[in-house]
Amino acid sequence: MQDTFGPTIVSGDGDSVGTPIKFTPCDRATRIAAEYRYICDRFGVEDIHWERQIHFTRPGFISDWGMKLADGTTRNVYFDSSVSLDFE
């Protein structure tokens, strides 16, 4: 997701805790909105294509989005939440 409406992806694919998606530095609200946009861009519309199961911050500043996809499989996407530490 690279657009003019928020932070851009610096690294990571989000497929594991070891490779979280890292955005350019931004405040917490902007980062969470970018995480949500990324998930919608990749998986579709919430409550149609995927259902949120849990969203929390793991130790080590990893934002974990757990979801159930429309086909019944579960999926987690991981983001580096440390990018917003300087804004708090």
Residue frames as a rotation matrix with the C-alpha (Angstrom) as fourth column:
MET 1
0.587 0.810 0.000 0.00
0.810 -0.587 0.000 0.00
0.000 0.000 -1.000 0.00
GLN 2
-0.610 -0.747 -0.263 1.76
0.707 -0.663 0.245 3.13
-0.358 -0.036 0.933 -1.18
ASP 3
0.215 0.728 0.651 -0.48
0.863 -0.454 0.223 6.19
0.458 0.513 -0.726 -1.34
THR 4
-0.577 -0.424 0.698 -0.61
0.176 -0.899 -0.401 9.85
0.798 -0.109 0.593 -0.42
PHE 5
0.328 0.847 0.418 -3.21
-0.350 -0.302 0.887 9.34
0.877 -0.437 0.198 2.31
GLY 6
0.938 -0.014 0.346 -0.96
-0.332 0.249 0.910 7.95
-0.099 -0.968 0.229 4.98
PRO 7
0.122 -0.961 0.247 2.29
-0.690 0.097 0.717 6.24
-0.713 -0.258 -0.651 5.82
THR 8
0.483 -0.064 -0.873 4.03
-0.760 0.466 -0.454 3.99
0.436 0.883 0.176 3.32
ILE 9
0.986 -0.134 0.099 5.41
0.076 0.889 0.453 0.51
-0.149 -0.439 0.886 3.86
VAL 10
0.372 -0.927 -0.039 9.13
-0.921 -0.374 0.105 0.45
-0.112 -0.003 -0.994 4.66
SER 11
-0.686 -0.628 -0.368 9.62
-0.645 0.759 -0.093 -3.29
0.338 0.173 -0.925 5.14
GLY 12
-0.762 0.280 0.584 8.03
-0.257 0.697 -0.669 -6.63
-0.594 -0.660 -0.459 5.97
ASP 13
-0.787 0.535 -0.308 5.26
-0.180 0.279 0.943 -8.75
0.591 0.797 -0.123 4.53
GLY 14
-0.298 0.691 0.658 3.16
-0.946 -0.304 -0.109 -9.17
0.125 -0.656 0.745 7.70
ASP 15
0.279 0.437 -0.855 2.98
-0.462 0.842 0.279 -12.93
0.842 0.317 0.437 7.34
SER 16
0.287 -0.220 -0.932 4.80
0.714 0.698 0.055 -13.66
0.639 -0.682 0.357 10.62
VAL 17
0.921 -0.013 -0.390 5.82
0.316 -0.562 0.764 -12.02
-0.229 -0.827 -0.514 13.88
GLY 18
0.083 -0.996 -0.045 9.37
0.601 0.014 0.799 -12.03
-0.795 -0.093 0.600 12.50
THR 19
-0.786 -0.321 0.528 8.43
0.618 -0.396 0.680 -10.10
-0.009 0.860 0.510 9.35
PRO 20
0.086 0.879 -0.469 5.89
0.736 -0.373 -0.565 -7.48
-0.671 -0.297 -0.679 10.48
ILE 21
0.248 0.081 0.965 4.90
0.802 -0.576 -0.158 -4.71
0.543 0.813 -0.207 8.10
LYS 22
-0.196 -0.374 -0.906 6.66
0.776 -0.624 0.090 -1.51
-0.599 -0.686 0.413 9.12
PHE 23
0.659 0.492 0.569 5.31
0.723 -0.622 -0.300 1.87
0.206 0.609 -0.766 8.02
THR 24
-0.359 -0.668 0.651 7.06
0.361 -0.743 -0.563 5.21
0.861 0.033 0.508 7.87
PRO 25
-0.846 -0.014 -0.534 6.87
0.530 -0.145 -0.835 6.97
-0.066 -0.989 0.131 11.27
CYS 26
-0.391 0.796 0.462 3.39
-0.118 -0.541 0.833 8.22
0.913 0.271 0.306 12.17
ASP 27
-0.549 0.263 0.793 1.12
-0.835 -0.211 -0.508 8.67
0.034 -0.941 0.336 15.18
ARG 28
-0.834 0.177 0.523 -0.85
-0.075 0.902 -0.426 5.77
-0.547 -0.394 -0.739 16.64
ALA 29
0.155 0.988 -0.017 -4.24
-0.111 0.000 -0.994 6.61
-0.982 0.156 0.110 15.08
THR 30
0.345 -0.110 -0.932 -2.68
-0.914 -0.265 -0.307 7.04
-0.213 0.958 -0.192 11.63
ARG 31
-0.726 -0.679 -0.108 -0.77
-0.688 0.716 0.120 3.76
-0.004 0.162 -0.987 11.97
ILE 32
-0.594 0.567 0.571 -3.87
0.075 0.745 -0.663 1.79
-0.801 -0.351 -0.485 13.00
ALA 33
0.468 0.758 -0.454 -5.84
-0.392 -0.282 -0.876 3.32
-0.792 0.588 0.165 10.11
ALA 34
-0.002 -0.565 -0.825 -3.03
-0.999 0.034 -0.021 2.30
0.040 0.825 -0.564 7.73
GLU 35
-0.876 -0.259 0.407 -3.05
-0.332 0.936 -0.118 -1.23
-0.351 -0.238 -0.906 9.14
TYR 36
-0.087 0.950 0.301 -6.79
0.075 0.308 -0.949 -1.46
-0.993 -0.060 -0.098 8.58
ARG 37
0.504 0.237 -0.831 -6.50
-0.727 -0.404 -0.556 -0.07
-0.467 0.884 -0.032 5.02
TYR 38
-0.522 -0.771 -0.364 -3.76
-0.853 0.465 0.237 -2.60
-0.014 0.434 -0.901 4.24
ILE 39
-0.770 0.271 0.577 -5.95
0.012 0.911 -0.412 -5.48
-0.638 -0.311 -0.705 5.44
CYS 40
0.316 0.943 -0.101 -8.95
-0.048 -0.091 -0.995 -4.25
-0.948 0.319 0.016 3.45
ASP 41
0.247 -0.310 -0.918 -6.79
-0.940 -0.306 -0.150 -3.77
-0.234 0.900 -0.367 0.34
ARG 42
-0.719 -0.671 -0.178 -5.43
-0.693 0.710 0.124 -7.30
0.044 0.213 -0.976 0.69
PHE 43
-0.942 0.306 0.134 -8.46
0.246 0.907 -0.341 -9.26
-0.226 -0.288 -0.930 1.94
GLY 44
-0.468 0.811 0.351 -11.53
0.480 -0.100 0.872 -7.21
0.742 0.577 -0.342 1.01
VAL 45
-0.154 0.555 0.818 -14.38
-0.507 -0.755 0.417 -5.66
0.848 -0.350 0.397 2.95
GLU 46
-0.965 -0.159 0.208 -14.66
-0.253 0.365 -0.896 -6.37
0.067 -0.917 -0.393 6.69
ASP 47
-0.411 0.812 0.414 -17.73
-0.360 0.272 -0.892 -8.45
-0.837 -0.516 0.181 7.62
ILE 48
0.693 0.544 -0.473 -18.08
-0.673 0.253 -0.695 -9.58
-0.258 0.800 0.541 3.99
HIS 49
0.544 -0.582 -0.605 -14.69
-0.341 0.505 -0.793 -11.02
0.766 0.638 0.076 3.03
TRP 50
-0.449 -0.688 -0.570 -13.19
0.371 0.437 -0.819 -11.26
0.813 -0.580 0.059 6.50
GLU 51
0.733 0.670 0.114 -14.26
0.094 -0.265 0.960 -10.99
0.674 -0.693 -0.257 10.13
ARG 52
-0.155 -0.807 0.570 -12.08
-0.596 -0.383 -0.705 -9.48
0.788 -0.449 -0.421 12.83
GLN 53
0.417 0.208 -0.885 -11.36
0.444 0.803 0.397 -11.98
0.794 -0.558 0.243 15.60
ILE 54
0.651 -0.298 -0.698 -8.86
0.649 -0.260 0.715 -9.99
-0.395 -0.918 0.024 17.66
HIS 55
0.418 -0.630 0.655 -6.56
0.290 -0.591 -0.753 -6.98
0.861 0.504 -0.064 17.42
PHE 56
0.970 -0.158 -0.182 -3.94
0.147 -0.210 0.967 -6.47
-0.191 -0.965 -0.180 20.11
THR 57
0.488 -0.873 0.010 -0.32
-0.691 -0.394 -0.605 -5.47
0.532 0.288 -0.796 20.65
ARG 58
0.805 -0.323 -0.498 2.10
0.433 0.894 0.120 -8.29
0.406 -0.312 0.859 21.39
PRO 59
0.624 -0.709 -0.330 5.28
0.141 -0.313 0.939 -7.83
-0.769 -0.632 -0.095 23.42
GLY 60
-0.404 -0.849 0.340 7.96
0.621 0.019 0.784 -6.27
-0.672 0.528 0.519 21.26
PHE 61
-0.298 0.365 -0.882 5.56
-0.384 -0.892 -0.239 -3.72
-0.874 0.268 0.406 19.73
ILE 62
-0.997 0.076 0.019 3.89
0.052 0.464 0.884 -6.08
0.059 0.882 -0.467 17.27
SER 63
-0.317 0.944 -0.089 0.31
-0.809 -0.318 -0.494 -5.21
-0.495 -0.085 0.865 16.32
ASP 64
-0.974 -0.005 0.228 -1.53
0.065 0.953 0.298 -8.51
-0.219 0.304 -0.927 15.66
TRP 65
-0.229 0.926 -0.299 -4.72
-0.948 -0.282 -0.148 -8.61
-0.222 0.250 0.942 13.61
GLY 66
-0.896 0.037 0.442 -6.41
0.055 0.998 0.027 -12.02
-0.440 0.048 -0.897 13.79
MET 67
-0.274 0.822 -0.499 -9.22
-0.899 -0.404 -0.172 -12.65
-0.343 0.401 0.849 11.34
LYS 68
-0.281 0.315 0.906 -11.46
0.282 0.930 -0.236 -15.31
-0.917 0.189 -0.350 9.89
LEU 69
-0.868 -0.093 -0.488 -11.69
-0.415 -0.403 0.816 -15.22
-0.272 0.911 0.311 6.10
ALA 70
-0.011 0.957 -0.290 -14.88
-0.985 -0.061 -0.164 -15.85
-0.174 0.284 0.943 4.12
ASP 71
0.085 -0.005 -0.996 -13.70
-0.544 0.838 -0.050 -19.38
0.835 0.546 0.068 3.24
GLY 72
0.917 0.384 -0.105 -13.53
-0.101 0.478 0.873 -20.23
0.385 -0.790 0.477 6.96
THR 73
0.195 -0.921 -0.338 -9.74
0.788 0.352 -0.504 -20.15
0.583 -0.168 0.795 7.30
THR 74
0.886 0.007 -0.464 -8.06
0.341 -0.687 0.641 -18.01
-0.314 -0.726 -0.611 9.92
ARG 75
0.258 -0.783 0.566 -5.27
0.715 -0.239 -0.657 -15.58
0.649 0.574 0.498 9.28
ASN 76
0.599 -0.169 -0.783 -3.08
0.549 -0.624 0.555 -13.17
-0.582 -0.763 -0.281 11.25
VAL 77
0.443 -0.516 0.734 -1.33
0.538 -0.502 -0.677 -10.11
0.718 0.694 0.055 9.87
TYR 78
0.396 -0.436 -0.808 1.46
0.860 -0.133 0.493 -8.50
-0.322 -0.890 0.322 11.88
PHE 79
0.617 -0.174 0.768 2.59
0.281 -0.862 -0.421 -4.86
0.735 0.475 -0.483 11.97
ASP 80
-0.402 -0.804 -0.437 5.47
0.838 -0.131 -0.530 -3.09
0.369 -0.579 0.727 13.71
SER 81
0.646 0.760 0.072 3.79
0.647 -0.595 0.478 -0.68
0.406 -0.262 -0.876 16.12
SER 82
0.092 -0.689 -0.719 7.07
0.847 -0.325 0.420 0.90
-0.523 -0.648 0.554 17.29
VAL 83
-0.497 -0.314 0.809 6.84
0.783 -0.564 0.262 3.43
0.375 0.764 0.526 14.44
SER 84
0.280 0.680 0.678 4.39
0.235 -0.733 0.638 5.49
0.931 -0.019 -0.366 16.49
LEU 85
0.286 -0.215 -0.934 6.33
0.949 0.196 0.246 5.53
0.130 -0.957 0.260 19.78
ASP 86
-0.737 -0.674 -0.052 7.90
0.676 -0.733 -0.078 8.93
0.014 -0.092 0.996 19.12
PHE 87
-0.563 0.603 0.565 4.44
-0.024 -0.695 0.718 10.48
0.826 0.391 0.406 18.74
GLU 88
0.426 0.779 -0.461 3.10
0.432 0.273 0.860 9.46
0.795 -0.565 -0.220 22.16
